[in-house]
Amino acid sequence: MNVDQHLKVAQWHIEQARLHATSQHTCGCPVNEHYQKIIDEIESGKVEEELVCSTGN
């Protein structure tokens, strides 16, 4: 993905989180290994740039 595509995906995730927080909807997204790595990086404050896609797609 290019930068613009990454930003659009991030924007979608932010909007989904906002909708979940303001409604009775609960998210069914699983916390897989890739998402846990992202969560850990955000919580540690040390986000590292990925130079290759690590999702296997």
C-alpha positions as CSV (number, residue, x, y, z in Angstrom):
1,M,0.0,0.0,0.0
2,N,1.1,3.5,-0.6
3,V,0.9,6.3,2.0
4,D,-2.5,7.5,0.9
5,Q,-3.9,4.0,1.2
6,H,-2.5,3.5,4.7
7,L,-4.0,6.8,5.8
8,K,-7.4,5.8,4.5
9,V,-7.3,2.5,6.3
10,A,-6.2,4.3,9.5
11,Q,-9.1,6.8,9.0
12,W,-11.5,3.9,8.6
13,H,-10.2,2.2,11.9
14,I,-10.5,5.5,13.8
15,E,-14.1,6.1,12.5
16,Q,-15.0,2.5,13.5
17,A,-13.7,3.0,17.0
18,R,-15.6,6.3,17.3
19,L,-18.8,4.6,16.2
20,H,-18.3,1.7,18.6
21,A,-17.7,4.1,21.4
22,T,-20.9,6.0,20.8
23,S,-23.3,3.1,20.2
24,Q,-24.4,-0.2,21.6
25,H,-22.3,-2.0,18.9
26,T,-19.5,-4.2,20.1
27,C,-16.6,-4.9,17.9
28,G,-16.0,-8.5,16.9
29,C,-12.5,-7.9,15.6
30,P,-10.0,-10.4,16.9
31,V,-6.8,-9.3,18.4
32,N,-4.4,-11.2,16.3
33,E,-0.6,-11.3,16.5
34,H,-0.2,-8.3,14.1
35,Y,-2.7,-6.1,15.9
36,Q,-1.2,-7.0,19.3
37,K,2.2,-5.9,18.0
38,I,0.6,-2.6,16.9
39,I,-1.1,-2.2,20.3
40,D,2.2,-2.9,22.1
41,E,4.1,-0.3,20.0
42,I,1.5,2.4,20.6
43,E,1.4,1.7,24.4
44,S,5.2,1.7,24.6
45,G,5.4,5.0,22.7
46,K,8.0,3.5,20.3
47,V,6.4,3.1,16.9
48,E,8.8,1.8,14.4
49,E,8.5,2.2,10.7
50,E,7.7,-1.1,8.8
51,L,9.5,-1.3,5.5
52,V,7.7,-4.4,4.4
53,C,4.1,-5.5,4.9
54,S,4.0,-7.9,7.9
55,T,0.5,-9.1,7.4
56,G,1.5,-11.7,4.9
57,N,-0.7,-10.3,2.1
